[in-house]
Amino acid sequence: MLTWINGAQIVVRSVSDGPGRCQDFRFRAPGNLRSTVAPARDTIAMRNPDLAAMAFVDARVTTADAVATTTVMTLAQFRAALVAVLSVAGLVGQNLTAHPQETLQGTSGNVVPFGVGFGSSVESRTQLLVPKNELPAVPAVLIGIELQGLLPASVQFSSLQIDVAPTAASTLFPTLDGNLPVPPTTVLPAGPWSINFSTTAWVAIPFPVPYVHDGQSALVLDIRKIVNVAGSAPLSGCSAVTTPMRTDRPRMIFANGNAGSGASQATVATVPPQNPISFRLRWLGTPILRNRSDAATSGNYHGLGGSATLKVQDNPGALWVLAADSSFLPTGVVLPAISGELRLPNPNLFAAGQLDASGLGSYVLPIPNDPSLIGSYLALQAATIDPTTLTILLTNGTDLFVNP
C-alpha cells in the first residue's frame, strides 16, 4: 500500500500477526534523493510488535504494493528516521492547526506556561488540553508548537520540558499526573532553551522527538519550566484570545512558584483553572483547516460585521472543499474510501477551490451585521482531494461563535 506526502512515498504492508501486532513500513524518497538518503529504493523499513501507534501511515494508503526486505527498528528509531529523512528531503511540512484561532491581536495572556512575571512564576508545571475536534482527523505526526507573545520579550530557560499524551477526557483535573492516562512522549527533553516572544508573529519551538497522533484522541500538553531570571526580561508571557472568552473550551491548569519552589515538578495544580493561552501546533504531511478572525468594530473576534479567514493546507495542487454544521459529532464517523473521521453530522458544503503552489487555500467567511446571529455556533471541517489519485482526506475541525 502506498501514499505520497509532499512528493515522498510511504509504502505500508500490514502483517496479520494478531490484533495490532505487526506492520511493515517503507519510505521511498524522490529519485534525486536516493543517493543522499540510501542507495536502495526502500530507504526505511520496519517490522515491530509495538506498531499500533504507527497506523498514521495507513490513513493515507490507497493501493497494494509488495516489498521484499524488512529491517528491524524500534518505534523510536522509526520516528526519528522518518523525520530525519523527510528533513533531508526538504519535506517536513509546516501544516498548522490553531487553538482556538490564529489572530495576532490577543488582548490578554498568562506568564505561567512559558514566561515570568517580575520574579514570580519562575518555576511552573502547566497542562493544556487540546480537544479532539481541533486535531487532525487522520493519524499524523506532531513536530512542534508555536506561541505568540503578550509583550516583545526574551525568556531564557534553565530547563524547559514538554510532554504529550493522548486522552479521552474533555476537562483537566487538579491531580496533574492523573491527566496523563498513558506514559507521555517527551517531545522536548528537559534542558536550556530560549524564546524571543513577538506580538506580531508566531514563535516556534520545534520538537526534537516527534509525537504520533492517532487521529482520534484529544491531547494533553504537559509543560515544565524553570526560568533563568538573570537572562530574561522581567515580564513575559503568552497571548490568549479573550474578547470574548470562550467558556466552552477546556481550561488550562498549573502549579507555579518562585525560584527554588519545585513547582516544575508539582503533582497538584495550585490555582483554579485558567483561560488557556493561544498556540498553534505543527504537523507533518497532514491536511489541516484553521481560522483567523481579527477584532470587528466592536472589538470582538468573530464579531458582527467582521469575518473569519478559513485556511486549508495540504499538498500543492490538491482540490479542497469546506463544510459547516451547527455542531460536531460526539464520535467521528469513518466513511468508505475516505481517510479520516467525519466530524460533522450534516456537512453543508459552501466553498471549494484548489491549493496554490505553497499548499494553501483560503476563504473569507463574512459575518453579517445581524444581531439575530449573536451566539450562533458554527462547526467547520474541510476535505482535500488529490486530483491524480482522487484520494480524499479529511481535515481537523475548527469552530466559532458569532459575537456582538
C-alpha positions in Angstrom: 0.0 0.0 0.0 1.4 3.4 -0.8 0.8 7.1 -0.3 2.5 10.4 -1.0 3.5 13.1 1.4 4.7 16.2 -0.4 6.5 14.1 -3.0 7.8 11.4 -0.7 6.3 7.9 -0.9 5.4 5.9 2.2 4.9 2.2 1.4 3.0 0.2 4.0 2.3 -3.5 4.3 0.2 -4.8 7.2 1.0 -8.3 8.5 -1.7 -10.2 10.3 0.2 -11.5 13.4 -2.6 -10.9 15.9 -4.7 -7.7 16.5 -2.4 -4.7 16.0 0.7 -6.8 16.3 2.8 -6.2 13.2 3.0 -3.8 10.3 5.7 -3.2 7.7 6.7 0.3 6.8 8.8 1.5 3.9 9.9 5.0 2.9 10.7 5.8 -0.7 12.4 9.1 -1.4 12.1 11.0 -4.6 14.6 9.8 -7.3 17.0 12.7 -6.9 17.4 12.0 -3.2 18.0 8.2 -3.2 21.8 8.6 -3.3 21.6 11.1 -0.5 19.4 9.0 1.8 20.2 5.4 0.8 21.1 3.5 -2.4 18.2 1.2 -2.3 14.7 2.3 -3.3 13.4 1.3 0.1 15.1 3.7 2.5 13.2 2.8 5.7 11.7 -0.5 6.7 10.3 -1.7 9.9 8.6 -4.7 11.5 7.9 -4.4 15.2 5.2 -5.7 17.5 4.6 -2.3 19.0 3.3 -0.5 16.0 -0.4 0.1 16.8 0.6 3.8 17.2 2.1 3.9 13.8 -1.2 3.4 11.9 -1.0 7.0 10.9 0.6 5.8 7.7 -2.4 3.5 6.9 -4.7 6.5 7.0 -3.1 7.8 3.8 -2.9 4.4 1.9 -4.6 3.8 -1.4 -3.1 0.8 -3.3 -1.3 -2.5 -2.7 2.5 -2.7 -3.1 4.9 -5.6 -2.5 8.2 -5.1 -0.7 10.9 -7.7 -0.4 13.1 -6.9 2.7 12.5 -5.9 6.3 14.8 -4.1 8.7 14.0 -4.3 12.4 13.7 -0.9 14.0 12.2 0.3 17.3 9.3 2.7 17.3 11.5 5.5 18.5 14.1 4.7 15.7 11.4 4.8 13.1 10.0 8.1 14.3 13.5 9.6 14.3 14.4 8.1 10.9 11.2 9.2 9.3 11.6 12.9 10.4 15.3 12.8 9.6 14.7 11.6 6.0 11.9 14.0 5.4 14.0 16.8 6.7 16.9 15.9 4.4 14.4 15.7 1.6 13.0 19.1 2.4 9.6 17.5 3.1 9.0 18.4 6.7 5.7 20.2 6.4 4.7 23.3 8.2 1.0 22.4 8.3 -0.5 24.2 11.3 -3.6 23.9 13.5 -4.6 26.9 15.5 -6.1 26.7 19.0 -8.6 28.3 19.2 -7.7 30.5 16.2 -4.7 32.4 14.9 -5.3 36.1 15.3 -2.3 38.1 16.4 -4.5 40.6 18.3 -4.6 38.9 21.7 -5.7 41.3 24.4 -4.7 39.3 27.5 -2.4 36.4 28.4 -0.6 34.4 31.0 3.0 34.4 32.2 2.9 30.9 33.8 3.4 28.4 31.0 6.3 30.0 29.1 7.1 33.3 30.8 7.9 35.1 34.1 6.3 38.0 36.0 8.8 40.2 37.9 10.3 37.3 39.7 7.1 35.3 40.1 6.2 32.1 38.3 9.9 31.3 37.8 9.0 27.7 38.0 5.8 26.1 36.9 4.1 23.0 35.6 1.2 23.6 33.2 -1.2 21.4 31.4 -3.2 22.3 28.2 -6.0 20.1 26.8 -6.5 20.2 23.1 -10.0 19.0 22.1 -10.0 16.1 19.6 -12.1 18.0 17.1 -9.3 20.6 16.7 -6.7 17.9 15.9 -6.1 16.1 12.6 -8.8 13.7 11.6 -6.2 11.3 10.1 -3.3 10.0 12.2 -0.4 12.5 12.0 3.0 13.4 13.3 3.3 16.4 15.7 6.6 18.2 15.2 6.3 21.5 17.1 4.4 24.2 18.8 4.1 28.0 18.1 3.4 30.7 20.6 2.6 34.4 20.5 3.9 36.9 23.0 1.9 39.1 25.2 4.9 41.5 25.1 8.0 41.5 22.9 10.4 39.9 25.3 13.2 37.4 25.6 13.0 34.4 28.1 15.9 32.2 28.9 15.1 28.8 30.5 17.4 26.9 32.7 15.1 24.0 31.9 12.1 23.6 29.6 10.4 20.2 29.0 7.2 19.4 27.0 5.4 16.1 27.1 2.4 15.0 25.1 -0.1 12.3 25.8 -3.5 11.2 24.3 -6.6 11.4 26.3 -10.3 10.8 26.0 -11.1 13.5 28.7 -12.8 16.8 28.0 -11.5 18.6 31.1 -8.4 18.6 33.2 -8.3 17.8 36.9 -6.1 19.2 39.7 -4.1 15.9 40.0 -1.6 16.6 37.2 -0.3 13.1 36.7 -3.8 11.7 36.6 -4.4 13.7 33.4 -1.9 11.6 31.7 -3.6 8.2 31.3 -0.7 6.7 29.4 3.0 7.4 29.7 3.6 10.6 27.8 6.0 11.2 24.9 8.7 13.7 25.8 8.8 15.8 22.7 11.1 18.4 24.1 13.6 16.9 26.6 14.4 18.9 29.7 17.3 21.4 29.1 18.2 25.0 28.4 16.0 26.9 25.9 15.3 30.4 24.9 12.3 32.2 23.4 12.2 35.6 21.8 8.5 36.5 22.0 6.9 38.7 19.4 3.5 40.3 19.4 3.3 40.4 15.6 4.4 36.9 14.7 4.2 33.3 15.9 7.4 31.9 17.5 8.2 28.2 17.0 9.5 25.6 19.4 10.4 22.6 17.2 10.2 19.2 18.9 13.3 17.0 18.6 11.2 14.0 19.3 8.0 13.8 17.1 4.7 12.6 18.6 2.5 10.2 16.6 -1.2 11.3 17.0 -3.8 8.6 16.4 -6.3 10.9 14.6 -9.0 10.2 17.3 -7.9 11.3 20.7 -7.6 14.7 22.4 -4.1 15.7 23.6 -2.6 16.8 26.9 0.4 19.1 26.6 2.4 19.0 29.9 4.9 21.9 30.2 7.6 22.1 32.9 9.8 25.2 33.1 12.4 26.9 35.2 13.3 30.4 34.0 16.8 31.8 34.2 15.7 35.2 35.7 19.1 36.8 35.2 19.0 36.3 31.4 15.3 37.1 30.9 13.0 40.1 30.6 11.3 40.9 33.9 7.8 40.4 32.3 7.0 38.0 29.5 4.1 35.6 28.7 1.9 34.2 26.0 -1.1 35.8 24.5 -4.7 34.5 24.8 -7.9 35.0 22.9 -10.3 36.5 25.4 -12.5 39.0 23.6 -14.8 37.5 24.5 -13.5 34.5 26.4 -14.6 31.0 25.2 -16.1 29.5 28.3 -16.9 26.2 26.4 -13.2 25.3 25.8 -11.1 23.3 28.2 -9.3 25.3 30.9 -5.6 25.4 31.5 -4.3 24.2 34.9 -0.9 24.8 36.5 1.2 24.9 39.6 3.6 27.9 39.8 6.1 29.3 42.3 9.2 31.4 42.7 12.8 30.2 42.2 13.5 27.0 44.2 9.9 26.2 44.8 10.0 23.0 42.9 6.8 23.9 41.1 8.1 22.4 37.8 7.8 19.0 39.5 4.4 19.6 41.2 1.9 16.9 41.1 -1.2 19.0 42.0 -2.4 22.3 40.4 -2.3 25.1 42.9 -4.6 27.7 41.3 -8.2 27.4 39.8 -8.3 26.6 36.1 -7.5 29.5 33.9 -8.3 30.6 30.3 -5.8 28.8 28.1 -3.1 30.6 26.1 -3.3 30.7 22.3 -1.0 28.4 20.3 -0.5 26.6 17.0 0.6 23.1 16.5 3.0 22.0 13.7 2.1 18.8 11.8 4.0 16.7 9.3 2.2 16.0 6.0 -1.4 16.1 7.1 -4.3 18.2 5.7 -5.5 20.9 8.1 -8.0 23.6 8.5 -7.6 26.7 10.7 -9.4 30.0 11.1 -8.4 33.6 11.9 -10.7 36.4 13.0 -9.3 39.8 14.0 -11.4 42.3 16.0 -14.5 43.6 14.5 -15.6 47.3 15.1 -17.0 46.1 18.4 -13.5 44.8 19.5 -14.8 41.2 19.5 -13.4 38.4 17.4 -15.9 36.8 15.1 -18.0 39.9 15.7 -20.9 41.2 13.7 -19.7 42.9 10.5 -16.4 41.1 10.7 -15.1 38.0 9.1 -13.3 34.7 9.6 -10.5 33.7 7.2 -10.5 29.9 6.8 -7.3 28.3 5.5 -6.9 24.8 4.1 -3.4 23.4 3.9 -2.2 20.2 2.2 -0.1 19.2 -0.9 0.1 21.9 -3.6 -2.5 21.4 -6.4 -4.9 19.4 -4.2 -8.6 20.3 -4.5 -10.4 21.4 -1.4 -13.9 21.7 -0.1 -15.3 23.4 3.1 -18.3 22.3 5.0 -20.2 23.7 8.0 -22.7 22.5 10.6 -24.2 23.6 13.8 -22.3 21.1 15.9 -19.7 18.4 15.9 -20.5 14.7 16.2 -19.8 13.2 19.7 -17.8 10.5 17.9 -16.4 10.8 14.5 -17.5 8.6 11.6 -15.2 6.8 9.2 -16.6 6.6 5.7 -15.6 4.1 2.9 -12.9 5.4 0.5 -12.3 8.5 2.7 -9.3 8.8 5.0 -10.1 10.3 8.4 -13.0 10.9 10.7 -16.0 12.9 9.5 -16.8 15.1 12.5 -19.9 17.0 11.2 -23.4 15.3 11.5 -24.8 17.1 8.4 -22.0 18.7 6.5 -23.2 21.6 4.3 -20.6 22.3 1.5 -20.2 26.1 0.9 -16.8 26.7 -0.7 -14.3 24.9 -2.9 -11.0 25.6 -4.7 -7.5 24.4 -5.5 -4.5 24.8 -3.2 -1.8 27.1 -4.5 1.9 26.4 -5.1 2.6 26.7 -1.3 -0.2 24.2 -0.5 -2.6 26.8 0.9 -6.2 27.7 0.0 -8.3 30.3 1.8 -11.9 31.5 2.0 -13.1 34.7 3.8 -16.4 33.9 5.6 -18.2 37.2 6.1 -20.2 37.7 9.3 -23.3 39.7 8.6 -24.1 42.7 10.8 -27.3 41.0 12.0 -27.9 41.0 15.8 -30.1 37.9 15.5 -26.9 35.9 14.7 -25.3 36.7 18.1 -24.5 33.4 19.9 -24.8 31.3 16.7 -22.3 28.4 16.6 -20.5 27.2 13.5 -18.5 23.9 13.3 -16.3 23.6 10.3 -14.3 20.8 8.5 -12.6 20.5 5.2 -11.5 17.8 2.8 -8.7 17.7 0.3 -8.7 15.6 -2.9 -5.7 14.5 -4.8 -6.5 15.3 -8.5 -4.4 12.4 -9.8 -5.3 9.6 -7.4 -8.7 11.0 -6.2 -7.6 10.2 -2.6 -9.9 12.1 -0.2 -8.5 13.2 3.1 -10.5 14.9 5.9 -9.0 17.7 8.0 -9.3 18.7 11.6 -12.2 20.8 12.7 -12.4 24.4 13.8 -15.3 26.4 15.1 -16.6 29.8 16.1 -19.3 31.7 17.9 -20.8 34.8 16.4 -20.2 37.7 18.8 -21.7 41.2 19.1 
